[in-house]
Amino acid sequence: MNASRRFTLAVAALACGAAVASGPDAGAITPASQPAASTAAQQPASSAHLDEVTKDGIAAQASRHRQWGPSWISGSYLTAHGKKWVSQPYRSKGRTAYAYLRCYNTNAKMQVRVYNVEAGRYIANSGWTRCNPNTSIKTGTTSFQRLDHLRIVVNGDQGSYVSAYYKK
């Protein structure tokens, strides 16, 4: 991702240099790596559309970043393993770790927790929550040091998607 960003910045710098060198015809120069159709697609959207998107999508995505997932856990796996699923240990890339669980049966109750391997204890717990297909069960914590190994633990018997996020 950084390489493509550097490439884009290099192309933009070349275009700006060429624009300054050419004088008054600066608006006529477009980067050679981008066709005219792609530059037209990058034009800002209308302010009404941006207001609509900003309410939910952009603001929420800018604050949290996905660490891993979503991973599917089947109901049959949970039933066969004592209604419990444990992720592999991972290190959070930020100061706050989040666990999200998305289940689809409104009659089921599920729980998602964050376990600190080094401390040997749970550091976040969503509690037993009834599933809602429109929202995720989530929990977050800052009760860990940056290099601690964390695990996501899911309890229940409903097939679900689980994912881990972080916030810097």
TAKAWO-V935917 format. One record per pair of residues at least 24 apart in sequence whose ideal C-beta (glycine too) atoms are under 10 Angstrom apart, sorted by the first residue. I is the first residue (numbers start at 1). GAP is how many residues later the second one is. If there is no record, write none. Layout:
{{I GAP} {I GAP}}
This chain:
{{7 26} {8 25} {8 26} {63 33} {63 102} {63 104} {63 105} {64 30} {64 32} {64 34} {64 36} {64 74} {64 76} {64 101} {64 102} {64 103} {64 104} {65 28} {65 29} {65 33} {65 100} {65 101} {65 102} {65 103} {66 32} {66 34} {66 97} {66 98} {66 99} {66 100} {67 24} {67 25} {67 26} {67 27} {67 30} {67 31} {67 32} {67 83} {67 85} {67 96} {67 97} {67 98} {67 99} {68 84} {68 94} {68 95} {68 96} {68 97} {69 30} {69 31} {69 32} {69 33} {69 83} {69 92} {69 93} {69 94} {69 95} {69 96} {70 30} {70 31} {70 32} {70 66} {70 90} {70 91} {70 92} {70 93} {70 94} {71 81} {71 83} {71 89} {71 90} {71 91} {71 92} {71 93} {72 30} {72 87} {72 88} {72 89} {72 90} {73 28} {73 30} {73 81} {73 83} {73 85} {73 86} {73 87} {73 88} {73 89} {74 84} {74 85} {74 86} {75 28} {75 30} {75 33} {75 81} {75 82} {75 83} {75 84} {75 85} {76 81} {76 83} {77 80} {77 82} {78 32} {78 76} {78 77} {78 78} {78 79} {78 80} {78 81} {78 82} {79 77} {79 78} {79 79} {79 80} {82 73} {82 75} {83 27} {83 28} {83 71} {83 72} {83 73} {83 74} {83 75} {84 27} {84 69} {84 70} {84 71} {84 72} {84 73} {85 27} {85 67} {85 68} {85 69} {85 70} {85 71} {85 75} {85 77} {86 27} {86 29} {86 65} {86 66} {86 67} {86 68} {86 69} {87 27} {87 28} {87 63} {87 64} {87 65} {87 66} {87 67} {87 75} {87 76} {87 77} {88 61} {88 63} {88 64} {89 26} {89 27} {89 28} {89 29} {89 59} {89 60} {89 61} {89 62} {89 63} {90 27} {90 59} {90 60} {90 61} {90 62} {90 74} {90 76} {91 26} {91 53} {91 54} {91 55} {91 56} {91 57} {91 58} {91 59} {91 75} {92 49} {92 50} {92 52} {92 53} {92 54} {92 55} {92 56} {92 57} {92 58} {92 72} {92 73} {92 74} {92 75} {92 76} {93 53} {93 71} {93 72} {93 73} {93 74} {93 75} {94 48} {94 52} {94 71} {94 72} {94 73} {94 74} {95 47} {95 49} {95 50} {95 51} {95 71} {95 72} {95 73} {96 28} {96 44} {96 45} {96 46} {96 47} {96 48} {96 69} {96 70} {96 71} {96 72} {97 26} {97 27} {97 42} {97 43} {97 44} {97 45} {97 46} {97 47} {97 51} {97 53} {97 55} {97 67} {97 68} {97 69} {97 70} {98 26} {98 38} {98 40} {98 41} {98 42} {98 43} {98 54} {98 65} {98 66} {98 67} {98 68} {98 69} {99 25} {99 26} {99 27} {99 37} {99 38} {99 39} {99 40} {99 41} {99 42} {99 51} {99 52} {99 53} {99 54} {99 55} {99 63} {99 64} {99 65} {99 66} {100 26} {100 35} {100 36} {100 37} {100 38} {100 39} {100 40} {100 52} {100 60} {100 61} {100 62} {100 63} {100 64} {100 65} {101 25} {101 28} {101 30} {101 35} {101 36} {101 37} {101 38} {101 51} {101 53} {101 54} {101 55} {101 57} {101 59} {101 60} {101 61} {101 62} {102 29} {102 30} {102 31} {102 32} {102 33} {102 34} {102 35} {102 36} {102 58} {102 59} {102 60} {102 61} {103 26} {103 27} {103 28} {103 29} {103 30} {103 33} {103 34} {103 51} {103 53} {103 54} {103 55} {103 56} {103 57} {103 58} {103 59} {104 27} {104 28} {104 29} {104 54} {104 55} {104 56} {104 57} {105 25} {105 26} {105 27} {105 28} {105 51} {105 52} {105 53} {105 54} {105 55} {106 24} {106 25} {106 26} {106 27} {106 28} {106 52} {107 24} {107 51} {108 48} {108 49} {108 50} {108 51} {108 52} {109 28} {109 46} {109 47} {109 48} {109 49} {110 27} {110 44} {110 45} {110 46} {110 47} {110 48} {110 50} {110 52} {111 26} {111 28} {111 42} {111 43} {111 44} {111 45} {112 24} {112 25} {112 26} {112 27} {112 40} {112 41} {112 42} {112 43} {112 44} {112 48} {112 50} {113 26} {113 28} {113 38} {113 39} {113 40} {113 41} {113 42} {114 25} {114 26} {114 27} {114 29} {114 30} {114 36} {114 37} {114 38} {114 39} {114 50} {115 34} {115 35} {115 36} {115 37} {115 38} {116 25} {116 27} {116 28} {116 29} {116 32} {116 33} {116 34} {116 35} {117 27} {117 31} {117 32} {117 33} {117 34} {118 26} {118 27} {118 29} {118 30} {118 31} {118 32} {119 24} {119 25} {119 26} {119 29} {119 30} {119 31} {122 29} {122 31} {123 25} {123 27} {124 26} {124 28} {125 28} {125 30} {126 28} {126 29} {128 27} {128 28} {129 27} {131 25} {131 27} {131 29} {136 24} {136 25} {136 26} {136 27} {137 25} {138 25} {138 27} {140 25} {140 26} {140 27} {142 25}}
